[in-house]
Amino acid sequence: MARRRNEKPTEQPPAIDIVSRIQRIESELSPSERRVAAMVSRDYEAATRMTIADLSHKAKVSQPTVTRFCRSLGCTSFADFKIKLATTLTVAAAYLKSDRVFDDDVGQLAQTIMMRAATAVRECLDQLDTQVIGEAIDALSECRRVDLYGQGGGSAAMVEDAKLRLFRLGLPVCAYIDGHQQRMSAATLRPGDAVFAISNSGRSKPVVEAVEIARSFGARTIAMTRPGTPLAKAADIVIAITIAEGDNVLVPTPSRYAHLAVIDTIAAGVAAKLGTKGREALRRVRYTLARIGVAIPTPVTDPTPLMKDFETQE
């Protein structure tokens, strides 16, 4: 659970999405509990209609095992589990499956990748500490300068995306993916500045050291990483996210989708905090893009009148 550094852990909030909870803790379950999880996952709707005897029989486990499975999910009983599962299906059924059926390999691959992305975002929402997100939004909207740190293929891409989201709001933002430059930039920070570090592993030594350096000079430090990692321990504000990684090295890691969703959430929150300042910066950006013919119309800002004389894109 995400929390501010040095605060005592608080009780985990109830699961928003019991389906994503099953997927997230599956690796932590006992072999017999995994059989229950597999049976439930085959048909979620059917599971809401089963008795505990039905489910234990189909999963070939004892009824106490089913009860332990429910408690592992944070449910008080099998009845409580069924209620939460039914609630999830009612609220999020459209996101748990697609009505389209693919009979080709590419279609099945696309379905696998895109449903993994949707699942990762749901898992992230399930464990998100909104108070911590609010603290990160406040820190970024009130700072004089923002430095972004990340290393490796995934985190480097995330900090570049965060830079694109934030500089359009008029904030002075720099993104660093080189370890030496991260340390050097951190040494130039001071009170009133902020650092936003992103690392799925939380163990990138240059990133951790840069955050420690920035914090020593009085900058506010924000980290999006797994809980209990060196990076989480180094930062003031910790957005702790744990997304289970798959064993297929040929497909993208699902954590990147969760990180993107959090970045967009923070950027939208900062924009709202900045108010007129942020809105004016965004207006200028859209006007500039409209002038060269590349802005996409939206319901409230249609640049078509400006685009009519521009047929090509730069």
C-alpha positions in Angstrom: 0.0 0.0 0.0 1.3 3.4 -0.9 2.3 5.5 2.1 4.5 8.4 3.1 8.0 7.6 4.2 8.5 6.9 7.9 4.8 6.5 8.5 3.5 3.3 10.2 1.8 0.9 7.8 -1.9 1.3 7.8 -4.5 -1.4 7.3 -4.9 -2.3 3.6 -8.1 -0.8 2.1 -10.8 -3.2 1.0 -10.3 -4.5 -2.5 -12.1 -2.4 -5.1 -11.9 -5.2 -7.7 -11.9 -8.7 -6.3 -10.9 -10.1 -9.7 -7.7 -8.1 -9.8 -7.1 -9.1 -6.2 -7.3 -12.8 -7.2 -4.8 -12.3 -10.0 -2.4 -10.2 -7.9 -2.1 -12.7 -5.0 -2.3 -15.9 -6.9 1.4 -16.6 -6.6 1.1 -16.2 -2.8 -1.6 -18.8 -2.4 -1.1 -22.4 -1.4 -1.4 -25.1 -4.2 -4.9 -26.0 -3.0 -6.0 -22.4 -2.9 -4.7 -21.9 -6.4 -7.0 -24.7 -7.6 -9.9 -22.7 -6.1 -8.7 -19.5 -7.8 -8.4 -21.4 -11.1 -11.9 -22.7 -10.8 -13.3 -19.3 -10.0 -11.4 -17.7 -12.8 -12.8 -20.1 -15.4 -16.3 -18.5 -15.0 -16.7 -15.7 -12.5 -20.4 -15.4 -13.0 -20.9 -19.1 -12.3 -18.8 -18.8 -9.1 -21.3 -16.2 -7.7 -24.1 -18.9 -8.0 -22.1 -21.8 -6.4 -22.4 -23.0 -2.8 -19.2 -23.6 -0.9 -19.8 -27.3 -1.4 -20.1 -26.9 -5.1 -16.9 -24.9 -5.4 -14.9 -27.3 -3.1 -16.2 -30.3 -5.2 -15.3 -28.7 -8.5 -11.8 -27.6 -7.3 -11.2 -30.9 -5.6 -10.4 -29.3 -2.3 -12.0 -29.2 1.2 -14.5 -26.6 2.2 -12.1 -25.1 4.8 -9.6 -24.6 1.9 -12.3 -22.5 0.1 -12.8 -20.5 3.3 -9.0 -19.9 3.6 -9.0 -18.8 -0.1 -11.7 -16.2 0.7 -9.8 -14.9 3.7 -6.6 -14.6 1.6 -8.6 -12.2 -0.6 -9.6 -10.1 2.4 -13.1 -11.5 2.6 -14.6 -12.5 5.9 -16.4 -15.5 4.6 -17.5 -17.4 1.4 -20.7 -15.4 1.4 -18.8 -12.1 1.6 -16.6 -13.3 -1.2 -19.6 -13.9 -3.5 -21.0 -10.5 -2.7 -17.8 -8.8 -3.6 -17.3 -10.8 -6.7 -20.9 -10.1 -7.8 -20.3 -6.4 -7.2 -17.1 -6.4 -9.3 -18.9 -8.2 -12.1 -21.8 -5.6 -12.0 -19.5 -2.6 -12.0 -16.7 -3.8 -14.3 -18.1 -6.6 -16.5 -17.3 -4.6 -19.7 -13.6 -4.6 -18.8 -13.2 -8.2 -17.7 -13.8 -9.6 -21.2 -14.3 -8.7 -24.8 -17.4 -9.7 -26.8 -15.2 -10.1 -29.8 -13.9 -13.6 -30.6 -10.7 -14.0 -32.5 -9.8 -17.1 -34.6 -6.4 -15.8 -35.8 -3.1 -15.8 -33.9 -2.6 -12.0 -34.2 -6.1 -11.4 -32.8 -5.5 -13.7 -29.9 -2.2 -12.0 -29.3 -3.8 -8.6 -29.3 -6.5 -9.7 -26.9 -3.8 -11.1 -24.5 -1.7 -7.9 -24.5 -4.7 -5.5 -24.2 -6.4 -7.5 -21.5 -3.2 -7.7 -19.5 -3.0 -3.9 -19.8 -6.6 -3.5 -18.5 -5.9 -5.9 -15.7 -2.7 -4.0 -14.6 -4.6 -0.7 -14.5 -7.4 -2.3 -12.4 -4.8 -3.8 -10.0 -3.2 -0.4 -9.7 -6.5 1.3 -8.8 -7.2 -1.5 -6.3 -4.1 -0.6 -4.3 -3.8 3.1 -4.9 -3.4 5.4 -1.9 -5.2 8.5 -3.0 -3.8 10.5 0.0 -0.3 9.9 -1.2 -1.3 10.8 -4.8 -2.7 14.0 -3.4 0.6 14.8 -1.6 2.5 14.2 -4.9 0.2 16.5 -6.8 0.6 19.2 -4.2 4.4 18.9 -4.2 4.7 19.1 -8.0 2.2 22.0 -8.4 3.9 24.1 -5.7 7.5 23.4 -6.7 9.9 25.8 -8.6 11.5 23.0 -10.7 11.0 19.3 -11.3 13.7 16.8 -12.1 12.6 13.3 -13.3 14.8 10.2 -12.8 14.6 6.7 -14.3 16.8 4.1 -15.8 16.4 1.1 -18.1 14.0 0.6 -20.9 10.7 0.8 -19.0 11.5 3.5 -16.4 13.4 5.7 -18.9 10.3 5.7 -21.1 8.1 6.5 -18.1 10.1 9.6 -17.1 10.0 10.9 -20.7 6.2 10.5 -20.7 6.0 12.3 -17.4 8.1 15.1 -18.8 5.7 15.5 -21.8 2.7 15.6 -19.4 4.2 18.2 -17.0 6.1 20.7 -19.2 3.0 21.4 -21.2 1.6 22.9 -17.9 4.3 25.5 -17.8 6.5 23.7 -15.2 10.3 23.8 -15.6 10.9 20.0 -16.1 14.0 18.0 -17.0 14.2 14.2 -17.4 17.5 12.4 -16.7 18.1 8.7 -17.6 21.9 8.8 -17.2 23.1 7.9 -13.7 25.9 10.5 -13.6 23.6 13.3 -14.7 21.0 12.2 -12.2 23.4 12.7 -9.4 24.7 16.0 -10.8 21.2 17.4 -11.2 20.3 16.3 -7.7 23.3 18.2 -6.3 21.9 21.5 -7.8 18.5 21.2 -6.2 17.3 23.1 -3.2 14.2 23.7 -1.0 11.3 24.5 -3.3 12.4 22.0 -6.0 11.0 18.5 -6.5 12.2 15.1 -7.8 10.0 12.4 -9.3 11.8 9.1 -9.6 10.3 6.1 -11.3 11.6 2.5 -10.9 9.6 -0.7 -11.0 12.4 -2.6 -9.2 13.2 0.2 -6.8 16.8 -1.0 -6.8 18.6 1.1 -9.4 21.6 2.4 -7.5 22.1 5.7 -9.4 18.4 6.6 -9.0 18.4 5.8 -5.3 21.5 7.8 -4.7 20.2 10.8 -6.7 17.0 10.8 -4.7 19.1 10.7 -1.5 21.3 13.6 -2.7 18.3 15.7 -3.7 16.6 15.1 -0.3 19.8 16.0 1.5 19.7 19.4 -0.2 16.0 20.0 0.8 14.2 19.1 -2.4 10.9 17.2 -2.0 11.4 13.6 -3.3 8.6 11.5 -4.9 9.1 7.9 -5.9 6.8 5.5 -7.8 8.1 2.0 -7.1 7.5 -1.2 -5.2 7.1 -1.0 -1.4 10.0 -1.8 0.8 12.6 -1.2 -1.8 15.7 1.0 -1.4 14.1 3.7 -3.5 10.9 3.6 -1.4 13.0 4.1 1.7 14.9 7.0 0.2 11.9 9.2 -0.8 9.7 11.5 1.1 6.5 10.5 -0.8 6.1 6.9 -1.9 3.6 5.8 -4.5 3.9 2.1 -3.9 2.7 -0.1 -6.7 3.1 -3.9 -7.0 2.0 -5.4 -10.3 2.8 -9.1 -10.8 5.1 -9.7 -13.9 4.4 -12.5 -16.3 6.9 -15.1 -17.3 6.7 -14.4 -21.1 9.7 -12.3 -21.9 8.3 -11.6 -25.4 5.4 -9.4 -24.2 5.6 -6.0 -22.4 5.7 -5.9 -18.6 2.2 -5.0 -17.3 3.6 -2.6 -14.7 4.2 0.0 -17.4 0.5 0.4 -18.0 -0.1 1.0 -14.3 2.7 3.5 -14.2 1.3 5.4 -17.2 -2.1 5.6 -15.6 -0.6 7.0 -12.4 1.4 9.6 -14.3 -1.7 10.7 -16.2 -3.6 10.9 -12.9 -0.9 13.1 -11.3 -0.6 15.3 -14.4 -4.3 15.9 -14.4 -4.3 16.7 -10.7 -1.4 19.2 -11.1 -3.2 20.8 -14.0 -6.3 21.3 -11.8 -4.1 22.7 -9.0 -2.4 25.2 -11.3 -5.8 26.4 -12.5 -5.5 29.4 -14.9 -1.7 29.1 -15.2 -1.9 25.5 -16.4 -4.9 26.2 -18.6 -3.0 29.1 -20.3 0.1 27.0 -20.9 -2.0 24.2 -22.5 -3.9 26.8 -24.6 -0.6 28.0 -26.0 0.6 24.5 -26.8 -2.6 23.6 -28.6 -2.6 26.9 -30.5 1.0 26.4 -31.6 0.2 22.8 -32.8 -2.9 24.0 -34.6 -0.9 26.6 -36.5 1.2 23.9 -38.1 -1.8 21.7 -38.7 -1.1 18.8 -36.3 -3.5 19.4 -33.4 -6.4 17.0 -33.1 -9.8 18.6 -32.6 -11.6 18.1 -29.3 -15.2 18.9 -28.4 -14.2 22.1 -26.7 -11.1 23.2 -28.7 -11.6 22.6 -32.4 -8.6 24.1 -34.3 -10.1 23.3 -37.7 -10.4 27.0 -38.7 -6.6 27.4 -38.1 -5.8 24.1 -39.8 -7.5 24.7 -43.2 -4.5 26.3 -44.8 -2.1 23.5 -43.7 -2.3 20.2 -45.6 0.9 18.6 -44.4 2.4 17.8 -41.1 6.0 18.5 -40.0 
